[in-house]
Amino acid sequence: MSVQSTLDNRKTIRKFSDKVVSDELLYSLLESAGRTSTCGNMQLYSVVITRKPEILKQLAPAHFSQPACTNAPVLVTFCADYNRFNKWCRLNNAEPGYDNVESLLSAAVDTVALAQSFSLLAEENGLGICYLGTTTYNPRPIADALHLPSMVVPLVTLSLGYPAEQPALVDRLDVKSWVHSETYSDYSDADIHKYYDYKDQLPENQEFIKINKKQTLAQIFTDIRYTKKDGDFFSEAFVSFLREQGFLH
């Protein structure tokens, strides 16, 4: 059985037109996205819409000034937020105890689910989005630029606007490589070759391997794009930020 979905042809957009994205549209999309499932119906998130050039300029370095950020007319930052919920508790004679990792994870699930729902709705309504994976790399400057108080953590940033490009679809692993029936079935070496070898053979990846003087696409990831050194550095910075925001002791 074949399922028809707009996701089959979705593309990440990094170039945007000058057409204005109205507040009316954004708030309507966010209101609909707010129907997404949430932990205990607590809605442990906040969303910051940024349009002002001076604030976009502040945010750009935190996102490594990538074109998908600097070319976007709107940035939407999705934050895990216990600040609002904690204040409600205290105003109603209830002492919150949510300064821990489990609570943060609950808020993170809420936040990411909301961001994904919003992304799908935005694309269905003619907008293009790009997920900026840099938000958790540099949470402190983002929090400073957006004036995020204690117990609020930025997790997902989307650059957003009307598309000014139609990029090609990117490849994806076969669904059978990541869906397991009943229990997890670990991968043999043969399985890994079966599912991944095609990536090395794609012309664009062959060129990428050649330019970077590597032997395999995997080395591009481990040695250049996502190194252990960078991972350790950004992990320490993020944990330090979580302590500052009140989630770790």
C-alpha positions in Angstrom: 0.0 0.0 0.0 1.4 3.4 -1.0 0.8 6.4 1.1 0.7 9.8 -0.6 2.2 12.6 1.5 3.6 16.1 1.0 6.7 14.8 2.9 7.6 12.7 -0.1 8.8 15.8 -1.9 9.8 18.1 1.0 13.0 20.1 0.5 15.1 22.2 2.8 15.0 25.9 1.7 18.0 28.1 2.2 17.2 31.0 -0.2 14.1 33.1 0.5 12.2 35.7 -1.5 11.3 39.2 -0.3 7.7 38.3 0.2 6.6 39.2 3.7 5.5 36.4 6.0 2.6 37.9 7.9 2.2 37.7 11.7 -1.4 36.5 11.0 -0.1 33.5 9.1 2.6 32.7 11.7 0.3 32.9 14.7 -2.4 30.8 12.9 0.2 28.1 12.1 1.5 28.1 15.6 -2.0 27.9 17.1 -2.7 24.8 15.0 0.7 23.3 15.9 -0.2 23.9 19.5 -2.7 21.0 19.2 0.4 18.7 19.1 0.6 16.1 21.9 2.3 17.3 25.0 3.5 15.9 28.3 0.6 16.1 30.8 -0.9 18.9 28.8 1.6 21.2 30.3 2.9 22.7 27.0 6.4 23.1 28.3 7.6 25.4 25.5 7.9 29.0 24.3 8.4 30.2 20.7 10.3 33.4 19.8 9.7 35.0 16.4 12.5 37.2 15.3 12.3 39.7 12.5 14.2 42.8 13.6 17.5 43.1 11.7 19.4 44.1 14.8 18.4 40.9 16.7 18.9 38.8 13.6 22.4 40.2 13.4 23.0 39.3 17.0 21.8 35.7 16.4 23.8 35.1 13.2 27.2 34.4 14.8 25.6 31.8 17.1 24.4 30.0 14.0 27.8 30.3 12.4 26.4 33.0 10.0 25.3 30.3 7.7 23.4 31.6 4.6 20.2 29.8 5.6 20.2 32.0 8.7 21.5 35.3 7.3 19.2 35.2 4.2 16.0 34.4 6.1 13.4 37.1 6.8 12.3 35.3 9.9 13.9 33.1 12.5 11.7 31.0 14.8 13.3 29.7 18.0 11.6 26.9 19.9 12.5 26.8 23.6 11.9 24.3 26.4 10.3 26.4 29.0 9.6 25.6 32.7 9.7 29.3 33.6 6.0 29.9 32.8 4.8 26.7 34.4 6.8 27.2 37.5 5.4 30.7 38.0 1.8 29.3 37.6 2.6 26.6 40.2 3.9 29.1 42.8 1.0 31.5 42.3 -1.2 28.6 43.2 0.5 27.4 46.4 2.3 24.5 44.6 6.1 24.2 44.8 7.6 23.0 41.5 10.4 20.5 41.6 11.3 20.5 37.9 15.0 21.5 38.1 16.2 18.1 36.9 17.1 16.2 33.7 13.8 14.3 33.5 11.8 17.5 33.5 14.1 18.9 30.9 13.6 15.9 28.7 9.8 16.2 29.0 10.0 19.8 27.9 12.4 18.9 25.1 10.0 16.3 23.7 7.2 18.9 23.8 9.3 21.5 22.1 10.7 19.3 19.3 7.2 17.9 18.6 5.8 21.4 18.3 8.6 22.5 16.0 8.0 19.5 13.7 4.3 20.1 13.6 4.9 23.8 12.8 7.3 22.9 10.1 4.9 20.6 8.3 2.1 23.2 8.5 4.4 26.0 7.3 5.4 23.9 4.2 1.8 23.0 3.5 1.0 26.7 3.4 3.7 27.6 0.9 6.5 28.5 3.2 10.0 27.1 3.2 12.0 26.2 6.2 15.6 25.2 7.2 16.4 23.5 10.5 19.5 25.2 12.0 21.3 22.5 13.9 23.5 25.0 15.6 21.0 26.1 18.4 22.4 23.6 21.0 26.0 24.5 20.0 25.7 28.1 21.2 22.7 28.4 23.6 24.2 31.2 25.7 24.5 33.9 23.0 21.0 32.9 21.7 19.6 33.1 25.2 21.2 36.5 25.7 20.0 37.9 22.3 16.4 36.6 23.0 16.4 37.6 26.7 15.6 34.0 27.9 15.2 33.8 31.6 16.2 30.9 33.9 14.5 27.6 33.2 14.2 28.4 29.4 16.5 26.6 27.0 16.6 27.1 23.2 16.5 23.8 21.3 15.3 24.3 17.7 15.7 27.2 15.4 14.0 27.4 12.0 14.8 29.9 9.3 11.6 30.7 7.5 10.2 32.5 4.4 8.8 32.0 1.0 11.1 29.9 -1.2 13.3 31.5 -3.8 14.8 28.1 -4.9 13.7 24.6 -5.7 16.6 22.4 -4.7 16.9 18.7 -5.6 15.6 16.1 -3.2 18.4 14.7 -1.0 18.9 10.9 -0.6 17.4 9.0 2.4 18.2 5.6 3.8 15.8 2.9 2.9 13.0 2.6 5.4 14.0 -1.0 6.1 17.3 0.1 7.4 15.9 1.9 10.4 12.5 0.2 11.1 12.7 -2.9 13.3 9.9 -5.4 13.8 8.9 -6.3 17.4 12.5 -5.9 18.8 15.7 -4.2 17.7 17.7 -6.3 15.3 21.4 -5.4 15.4 23.2 -4.8 12.1 25.8 -7.1 10.6 28.6 -5.8 8.5 26.8 -7.0 5.5 23.7 -5.0 6.6 25.7 -1.8 6.9 27.2 -2.2 3.5 23.8 -2.9 2.0 22.2 0.2 3.5 25.1 2.7 3.3 27.4 1.9 0.4 25.2 3.7 -2.1 25.9 7.0 -0.4 29.6 6.7 -1.1 28.8 6.1 -4.8 26.6 9.2 -5.3 28.4 11.5 -7.7 28.1 14.5 -5.4 29.6 12.5 -2.5 32.4 11.2 -4.6 33.3 14.7 -5.5 33.1 15.7 -1.8 35.4 12.9 -0.8 37.9 13.9 -3.5 37.9 17.6 -2.6 38.5 16.8 1.1 41.1 14.2 0.3 39.3 11.4 2.2 38.7 7.7 1.4 35.1 7.4 2.4 32.0 9.6 3.2 32.1 8.3 6.8 35.5 10.1 7.2 33.9 13.3 6.1 31.6 13.0 9.1 34.1 11.9 11.7 37.1 13.9 10.6 35.5 17.2 9.3 31.8 17.8 9.9 31.1 16.3 13.3 34.4 15.6 15.1 34.8 14.2 18.6 36.7 17.3 19.6 33.8 19.6 18.5 31.3 17.2 20.1 33.1 17.2 23.4 33.5 21.0 23.4 29.8 21.8 22.6 28.6 19.1 25.0 30.5 20.8 27.9 29.2 24.2 26.9 25.6 23.0 26.7 25.9 21.2 30.1 27.3 24.4 31.6 24.4 26.4 30.1 21.9 24.0 31.6 23.4 24.6 35.0 23.2 28.3 34.5 19.5 28.0 33.5 18.7 26.0 36.6 18.2 22.4 35.3 21.4 20.8 36.7 23.0 21.0 40.1 
